[in-house]
Amino acid sequence: MTSRPTTSGGHRPSRAAARSADAYRDTIEALLRPLATRPVESVAVPAALGRRLAEDIHAPVDLPVFRNSAMDGYAVRAESVVLTPVTLPLAGVVAAGAAGQTPLPPGTAMKVMTGAPIPPGADCVVPVEDVHSDGATVTVERGRTAGEFVREPGTDVRTGELLARAGTTLAPRHIAALAAVGLATVPVFQPIRAAVITTGDELVSAGTPLRPGQIYNSNGIALAAALTANGVTVVSVEHSTDDPARFRALLSAATESADIVFTSGGVSKGDFEVVKDVLGPMGGEFGSVAMQPGGPQGLTVVDGVPVLSFPGNPVSTMVSFEVFARPILRRLAGLPEVEVYQVPLRNAVRSPEGRRQFLRGRLVHDDDAAPGLHRNPEAVEVVSGPGSHLIAGMAWADVLIDVPAAVTALPVGAPVRVWLL
Amino acid sequence: MTSRPTTSGGHRPSRAAARSADAYRDTIEALLRPLATRPVESVAVPAALGRRLAEDIHAPVDLPVFRNSAMDGYAVRAESVVLTPVTLPLAGVVAAGAAGQTPLPPGTAMKVMTGAPIPPGADCVVPVEDVHSDGATVTVERGRTAGEFVREPGTDVRTGELLARAGTTLAPRHIAALAAVGLATVPVFQPIRAAVITTGDELVSAGTPLRPGQIYNSNGIALAAALTANGVTVVSVEHSTDDPARFRALLSAATESADIVFTSGGVSKGDFEVVKDVLGPMGGEFGSVAMQPGGPQGLTVVDGVPVLSFPGNPVSTMVSFEVFARPILRRLAGLPEVEVYQVPLRNAVRSPEGRRQFLRGRLVHDDDAAPGLHRNPEAVEVVSGPGSHLIAGMAWADVLIDVPAAVTALPVGAPVRVWLL
């Protein structure tokens, strides 16, 4: 992308060839690749849900730790119960948690609870349901096999074996396994830290009455929510007026505290484009991506920190995030890929020539298909118009409909790709 | 489910008919239904991500708030540019954020920025790319239509129109719309609060060296992680010895602070079943569900608070949560349903007669199918064994394989339902 002159002079801006959305996303992905290597920190296992393992974790103990009973029942030697029925004297009780090191006298039975150590000398457990007991003796009705209902040490995992791989995003089942081997902490990657700077003299905060010409600032709050929902830690959300000194100061604080900075607004062809005016001279590339909404885009590296500059219309900001940031950030955070389906359109659509259009759509499901099973969407209908200011309309969407740049019209029933929001 | 006698006496326990897992889940769902009505609290919009709206939200303002420009360009009267080319004197500039109440003198143009108010009298905007300007005049090459590039107030949403429905789980796009209409706070339901009590003399905390017969407590940490991952706020995680007084004290604290209590262990047929021994006399129903793992289950209402008592084997606890709690809790929290697919088995499996078995499985995907598109799983392979103690093995699973109670064997290729973990 080439730098373009601002239009504050009296010249007609040149129509530089717009970059494709895919090419631009690839450029951003290459720029963000270093963020795949994150600093490592140690966190308590109970707090590690959703965090990403920084190292392979090997079991520090065997599981089971010791030979134990799979059932509430009676530990015996299998050879004592070859000829049945047989009545054996009861030699004791082993509770779960007992040290359980008293050997089983030959020809006897010991009562054992689930998880309790198998007494030395015993080699199988007869479940409590399968015996008669009078409290002093136990009568076994049928022969058992050595090893029955005995859990041998290390049969789940052995000391030193791989328990979870580096890069695993920790789900409850991983947390369970890490806790079961007695790990108190695990090494995880620090999440990516982002800062958000919105711009524009016209924006005011929620709760303030609007004066003529003013609107509420939604981009900062929306970008912060979108980043949080995709595994990124938001370290600051600030708003800048169109005063370059103010923007420069916020930018400097943002690049000091964050791994990536997002700006909104100030990148287009107006007279007061604070983001472009400040970042352009710092090496920023500002230009057009062949996409709607979200055409004007900027990309700068400031003190080693990537700064993604999205246009200020609220739908443009959100679509820019979905197309140029979310798939990459999810990959970096080890989260599942954005789901993309191909489904038929419920409405005919028109699209500008030469620009890939992302319309807001709502999935249609067939409620009668395969009850209880996951249903892929059956179709998609367009909600809201194509305008990049229709942010309330976007709340009714659950997908972006991806209309390729070469397509200018699609009939009802045409297959389209949809990106789940 | 009928209460069953404990087996601490010398009697053979009766084989009461085990309830089906579906029937038991329905009982729990009915018991938890009151939790659908939650207290309402007001939270700041930026903090409302993932929370569930308690009321319909109507727009307090029009969006757009005022008539504004969709482009950087020149506001004109369409009638001034009927005959083209035409050169109009430039009458001023309207920045975004300006009050913009100076009328457009007839036969002139005013420069306007995207989002800036359209001056009274103007009815269309000529984009900056489509004019020549020398700074004092602007030359328009072709005729325009009234309304072009003008955003009329209320065309996104009108004051009083529905913006988001009660029950909506707030995603970034909802947060964006709420912020755009200037709402500072929204009414949301309080999350369900859960307390967890694990039991068993044999359990010790991570970091403590194990003495003979002891194992690490994983159920508390694992249940807390599973609850958190499913929209529930965990207010406490405590461990009780097998001393009934200790358990009673923890239970009392838990029912005071939580809407639902989960216990693990102490529900089976051993001699020291603290959960069953305390809760049974309080009206708890303890018995068998025809399921493996997770057969022994208990359900009690203590001071109006449902107490779900899961068996203590770690896989039994996790599978009990997945089958009897997770689908219900997700529904109550407005989260998407647990995904269930039907896919062919990669391994032959055996299953006990009369008991529904949940094996741990791992999905197999065909990497070559439809690049870039969401892929439904192609097959499932069994990981780990059926034993309810194999918690490390469960970390390698991503689904539970649901083998119906009537099935005792399935060949390779048999279709099975799998529940995504």
Interface residues (C-beta under 8 A of the other chain):
Chain A: T7 G9 G10 R12 P13 R15 V45 P46 L49 G50 A59 V61 L63 P64 V65 F66 A70 D72 V93 A95 A96 G97 A98 A99 G100 Q101 K111 M113 T114 G115 A116 P117 V128 E129 V131 H132 S133 D134 G135 R151 T155 D156 V157 L163 A164 A171 P172 R173 H174 I175 A176 A177 A179 A180 V181 G182 L183 A184 G200 D201 E202 L203 A206 G207 T208 L210 R211 P212 G213 Q214 I215 Y216 N217 S218 N219 I221 A222 A224 A225 A226 T228 A229 V237 D242 S268 K269 G270 D271 F272 G312 N313 P314 M318 E339 V340 Y341 Q342 A370 G372 L373 H374 N376 S384 G387 S388 H389 L390 I391 A392 G393 M394 A395 A397 R417 L421
Chain B: T7 G9 G10 R12 P13 R15 V45 P46 L49 G50 A59 V61 L63 P64 V65 F66 A70 D72 V93 A95 A96 G97 A98 A99 G100 Q101 K111 M113 T114 G115 A116 P117 V128 E129 V131 H132 S133 D134 G135 R151 T155 D156 V157 L163 A164 A171 P172 R173 H174 I175 A176 A177 A179 A180 V181 G182 L183 A184 G200 D201 E202 L203 A206 G207 T208 L210 R211 P212 G213 Q214 I215 Y216 N217 S218 N219 I221 A222 A224 A225 A226 T228 A229 V237 D242 S268 K269 G270 D271 F272 G312 N313 P314 M318 E339 V340 Y341 Q342 A370 G372 L373 H374 N376 S384 G385 G387 S388 H389 L390 I391 A392 G393 M394 A395 A397 R417 L421
